[in-house]
Amino acid sequence: MIANARMYSVAPAVGESWRQLFAAIGASAGVPLTWLEHHAPEPISELWARDDLGAVFMCGLPYSRAKPRPALVAAPVPSDPAFQNQPEYWSELVVRADSGFEVIEDTFGARIALTTLDSQSGCLAVLYFLMSTGRPGALYREVVAPQITPSGAVRAVIDGRAEVAPIDSFAFSLLRRYSPELTSQLRIIGQTARTAIPPVIASHPVPASLESAFLEAHKNGSMASLMADLQLQRFARPDPAGYDLLQRRFEAAIAFWQQHPFAAAVHPAFAELATGPLAH
């Protein structure tokens, strides 16, 4: 079975720490895990479609919509106190540090950078969050080209290709530690609601020993430094109901924005948004 942590490998050093941690967890469980490199711009959906996954991070939204769903293995609990020792996360709404934006409403009429349509933190979270604005007309001037990863969305804002972007809060926390030259150029002006954090999944039910090894990793002294490097408090048992919620919110958000203009111009990659009043 393969292992991969592309979703949270925000820098080479982070990716290496994930590789070592997953290998150590697999060894503790007596379950060999073969590390698979799978980098952007390769579609991450191709990774999730494999039938040999043993420990792979998967975004909660595509997990919720998968038929059949993969097996849940564990969910990370970040160590930053903001995560309140829970397997939950949110999207940070970021702008350039030198901009004049103070709250998300200030960015209306500007350009927004989303990752991909099937991303919870990089797209759905903000679409659902903004449904309650009640603002007439298009909220944004443009939804720019898909940025694929949190790092890509961060760079789009820094480089001036967009004025605002939603960023996975755990990914942003890791970026703050490992790429401060990027995050120091940004400012957070809002946050979306907390939802279930992306889980570690497998293609098929995995040995109970592997699940236990993830859940007990924080008690294993040999893994302590890796857990610290990755800003992990522990792994928790995922709650399927938390991901059911994402599917319902996706359906509600798509239906809403097909009836209300989200942006005056929408990149073709977000065509599912650009039907009805959004079509250009």
PEQUIMO-V845489 format. One record per residue. N is the residue number from 1. RES is the residue in three letters. PSI is psi in whole degrees, 0 to 359 (* if undefined). NEAR is the number of other C-alpha atoms within 12 Angstrom. Layout:
BEGIN
n=N res=RES psi=PSI near=NEAR
n=N res=RES psi=PSI near=NEAR
END
This chain:
BEGIN
n=1 res=MET psi=151 near=27
n=2 res=ILE psi=160 near=32
n=3 res=ALA psi=148 near=39
n=4 res=ASN psi=141 near=39
n=5 res=ALA psi=38 near=42
n=6 res=ARG psi=321 near=40
n=7 res=MET psi=325 near=42
n=8 res=TYR psi=21 near=42
n=9 res=SER psi=74 near=34
n=10 res=VAL psi=350 near=34
n=11 res=ALA psi=157 near=28
n=12 res=PRO psi=318 near=19
n=13 res=ALA psi=325 near=20
n=14 res=VAL psi=316 near=30
n=15 res=GLY psi=320 near=29
n=16 res=GLU psi=321 near=24
n=17 res=SER psi=319 near=31
n=18 res=TRP psi=318 near=39
n=19 res=ARG psi=314 near=31
n=20 res=GLN psi=320 near=28
n=21 res=LEU psi=314 near=36
n=22 res=PHE psi=323 near=41
n=23 res=ALA psi=318 near=33
n=24 res=ALA psi=320 near=33
n=25 res=ILE psi=316 near=39
n=26 res=GLY psi=317 near=32
n=27 res=ALA psi=319 near=21
n=28 res=SER psi=327 near=26
n=29 res=ALA psi=349 near=23
n=30 res=GLY psi=27 near=18
n=31 res=VAL psi=103 near=26
n=32 res=PRO psi=130 near=23
n=33 res=LEU psi=124 near=29
n=34 res=THR psi=120 near=23
n=35 res=TRP psi=130 near=28
n=36 res=LEU psi=123 near=25
n=37 res=GLU psi=131 near=22
n=38 res=HIS psi=95 near=24
n=39 res=HIS psi=155 near=23
n=40 res=ALA psi=144 near=21
n=41 res=PRO psi=15 near=17
n=42 res=GLU psi=132 near=14
n=43 res=PRO psi=125 near=17
n=44 res=ILE psi=339 near=28
n=45 res=SER psi=331 near=27
n=46 res=GLU psi=325 near=15
n=47 res=LEU psi=311 near=32
n=48 res=TRP psi=339 near=35
n=49 res=ALA psi=351 near=23
n=50 res=ARG psi=156 near=23
n=51 res=ASP psi=14 near=21
n=52 res=ASP psi=27 near=25
n=53 res=LEU psi=133 near=33
n=54 res=GLY psi=327 near=40
n=55 res=ALA psi=93 near=48
n=56 res=VAL psi=131 near=47
n=57 res=PHE psi=136 near=38
n=58 res=MET psi=135 near=46
n=59 res=CYS psi=139 near=43
n=60 res=GLY psi=328 near=46
n=61 res=LEU psi=305 near=36
n=62 res=PRO psi=329 near=32
n=63 res=TYR psi=315 near=38
n=64 res=SER psi=335 near=34
n=65 res=ARG psi=354 near=24
n=66 res=ALA psi=142 near=22
n=67 res=LYS psi=109 near=11
n=68 res=PRO psi=163 near=14
n=69 res=ARG psi=146 near=24
n=70 res=PRO psi=171 near=33
n=71 res=ALA psi=135 near=35
n=72 res=LEU psi=133 near=38
n=73 res=VAL psi=306 near=37
n=74 res=ALA psi=167 near=38
n=75 res=ALA psi=134 near=39
n=76 res=PRO psi=146 near=43
n=77 res=VAL psi=103 near=37
n=78 res=PRO psi=152 near=34
n=79 res=SER psi=343 near=26
n=80 res=ASP psi=130 near=27
n=81 res=PRO psi=336 near=16
n=82 res=ALA psi=336 near=20
n=83 res=PHE psi=354 near=25
n=84 res=GLN psi=33 near=15
n=85 res=ASN psi=36 near=21
n=86 res=GLN psi=150 near=27
n=87 res=PRO psi=59 near=35
n=88 res=GLU psi=160 near=36
n=89 res=TYR psi=185 near=39
n=90 res=TRP psi=183 near=36
n=91 res=SER psi=130 near=40
n=92 res=GLU psi=132 near=37
n=93 res=LEU psi=110 near=44
n=94 res=VAL psi=147 near=45
n=95 res=VAL psi=171 near=42
n=96 res=ARG psi=142 near=31
n=97 res=ALA psi=329 near=22
n=98 res=ASP psi=9 near=17
n=99 res=SER psi=170 near=22
n=100 res=GLY psi=5 near=17
n=101 res=PHE psi=135 near=24
n=102 res=GLU psi=326 near=20
n=103 res=VAL psi=164 near=19
n=104 res=ILE psi=327 near=31
n=105 res=GLU psi=334 near=22
n=106 res=ASP psi=338 near=20
n=107 res=THR psi=353 near=30
n=108 res=PHE psi=137 near=28
n=109 res=GLY psi=353 near=26
n=110 res=ALA psi=200 near=29
n=111 res=ARG psi=143 near=32
n=112 res=ILE psi=140 near=43
n=113 res=ALA psi=119 near=48
n=114 res=LEU psi=159 near=47
n=115 res=THR psi=283 near=40
n=116 res=THR psi=161 near=39
n=117 res=LEU psi=330 near=36
n=118 res=ASP psi=22 near=37
n=119 res=SER psi=130 near=39
n=120 res=GLN psi=301 near=46
n=121 res=SER psi=329 near=50
n=122 res=GLY psi=359 near=43
n=123 res=CYS psi=292 near=43
n=124 res=LEU psi=319 near=43
n=125 res=ALA psi=316 near=44
n=126 res=VAL psi=326 near=42
n=127 res=LEU psi=316 near=44
n=128 res=TYR psi=319 near=35
n=129 res=PHE psi=321 near=32
n=130 res=LEU psi=359 near=31
n=131 res=MET psi=336 near=28
n=132 res=SER psi=8 near=16
n=133 res=THR psi=323 near=18
n=134 res=GLY psi=14 near=15
n=135 res=ARG psi=129 near=17
n=136 res=PRO psi=150 near=16
n=137 res=GLY psi=177 near=19
n=138 res=ALA psi=136 near=31
n=139 res=LEU psi=318 near=33
n=140 res=TYR psi=156 near=33
n=141 res=ARG psi=322 near=25
n=142 res=GLU psi=141 near=32
n=143 res=VAL psi=112 near=43
n=144 res=VAL psi=179 near=33
n=145 res=ALA psi=147 near=26
n=146 res=PRO psi=137 near=32
n=147 res=GLN psi=354 near=33
n=148 res=ILE psi=307 near=33
n=149 res=THR psi=162 near=41
n=150 res=PRO psi=321 near=44
n=151 res=SER psi=322 near=40
n=152 res=GLY psi=319 near=33
n=153 res=ALA psi=321 near=44
n=154 res=VAL psi=314 near=47
n=155 res=ARG psi=328 near=33
n=156 res=ALA psi=320 near=35
n=157 res=VAL psi=315 near=37
n=158 res=ILE psi=319 near=28
n=159 res=ASP psi=355 near=19
n=160 res=GLY psi=16 near=24
n=161 res=ARG psi=347 near=26
n=162 res=ALA psi=159 near=34
n=163 res=GLU psi=338 near=40
n=164 res=VAL psi=152 near=49
n=165 res=ALA psi=144 near=53
n=166 res=PRO psi=133 near=50
n=167 res=ILE psi=131 near=51
n=168 res=ASP psi=124 near=46
n=169 res=SER psi=326 near=41
n=170 res=PHE psi=317 near=37
n=171 res=ALA psi=320 near=42
n=172 res=PHE psi=323 near=43
n=173 res=SER psi=318 near=36
n=174 res=LEU psi=321 near=35
n=175 res=LEU psi=322 near=33
n=176 res=ARG psi=323 near=26
n=177 res=ARG psi=318 near=23
n=178 res=TYR psi=343 near=25
n=179 res=SER psi=57 near=24
n=180 res=PRO psi=338 near=18
n=181 res=GLU psi=337 near=14
n=182 res=LEU psi=306 near=31
n=183 res=THR psi=336 near=30
n=184 res=SER psi=343 near=22
n=185 res=GLN psi=4 near=24
n=186 res=LEU psi=161 near=36
n=187 res=ARG psi=139 near=32
n=188 res=ILE psi=128 near=31
n=189 res=ILE psi=3 near=27
n=190 res=GLY psi=170 near=27
n=191 res=GLN psi=145 near=28
n=192 res=THR psi=179 near=32
n=193 res=ALA psi=153 near=27
n=194 res=ARG psi=139 near=30
n=195 res=THR psi=175 near=37
n=196 res=ALA psi=134 near=42
n=197 res=ILE psi=152 near=45
n=198 res=PRO psi=130 near=47
n=199 res=PRO psi=166 near=41
n=200 res=VAL psi=128 near=44
n=201 res=ILE psi=169 near=44
n=202 res=ALA psi=156 near=35
n=203 res=SER psi=326 near=30
n=204 res=HIS psi=163 near=22
n=205 res=PRO psi=134 near=21
n=206 res=VAL psi=162 near=31
n=207 res=PRO psi=142 near=22
n=208 res=ALA psi=332 near=18
n=209 res=SER psi=329 near=21
n=210 res=LEU psi=316 near=34
n=211 res=GLU psi=314 near=33
n=212 res=SER psi=322 near=26
n=213 res=ALA psi=322 near=33
n=214 res=PHE psi=314 near=43
n=215 res=LEU psi=337 near=28
n=216 res=GLU psi=3 near=27
n=217 res=ALA psi=324 near=37
n=218 res=HIS psi=347 near=30
n=219 res=LYS psi=354 near=19
n=220 res=ASN psi=108 near=20
n=221 res=GLY psi=330 near=15
n=222 res=SER psi=345 near=18
n=223 res=MET psi=359 near=30
n=224 res=ALA psi=315 near=23
n=225 res=SER psi=323 near=21
n=226 res=LEU psi=318 near=29
n=227 res=MET psi=319 near=33
n=228 res=ALA psi=317 near=25
n=229 res=ASP psi=326 near=25
n=230 res=LEU psi=7 near=41
n=231 res=GLN psi=46 near=34
n=232 res=LEU psi=130 near=36
n=233 res=GLN psi=314 near=32
n=234 res=ARG psi=178 near=33
n=235 res=PHE psi=146 near=37
n=236 res=ALA psi=166 near=31
n=237 res=ARG psi=123 near=29
n=238 res=PRO psi=147 near=30
n=239 res=ASP psi=111 near=24
n=240 res=PRO psi=328 near=27
n=241 res=ALA psi=329 near=16
n=242 res=GLY psi=329 near=26
n=243 res=TYR psi=332 near=33
n=244 res=ASP psi=321 near=23
n=245 res=LEU psi=322 near=25
n=246 res=LEU psi=320 near=36
n=247 res=GLN psi=316 near=30
n=248 res=ARG psi=320 near=19
n=249 res=ARG psi=325 near=29
n=250 res=PHE psi=312 near=34
n=251 res=GLU psi=319 near=23
n=252 res=ALA psi=318 near=21
n=253 res=ALA psi=316 near=30
n=254 res=ILE psi=315 near=32
n=255 res=ALA psi=320 near=24
n=256 res=PHE psi=311 near=28
n=257 res=TRP psi=349 near=35
n=258 res=GLN psi=347 near=25
n=259 res=GLN psi=348 near=23
n=260 res=HIS psi=135 near=30
n=261 res=PRO psi=115 near=35
n=262 res=PHE psi=318 near=44
n=263 res=ALA psi=151 near=36
n=264 res=ALA psi=329 near=26
n=265 res=ALA psi=135 near=29
n=266 res=VAL psi=127 near=33
n=267 res=HIS psi=143 near=30
n=268 res=PRO psi=333 near=20
n=269 res=ALA psi=341 near=20
n=270 res=PHE psi=35 near=33
n=271 res=ALA psi=331 near=25
n=272 res=GLU psi=335 near=26
n=273 res=LEU psi=330 near=37
n=274 res=ALA psi=42 near=30
n=275 res=THR psi=166 near=24
n=276 res=GLY psi=229 near=18
n=277 res=PRO psi=342 near=23
n=278 res=LEU psi=350 near=32
n=279 res=ALA psi=136 near=23
n=280 res=HIS psi=* near=18
END
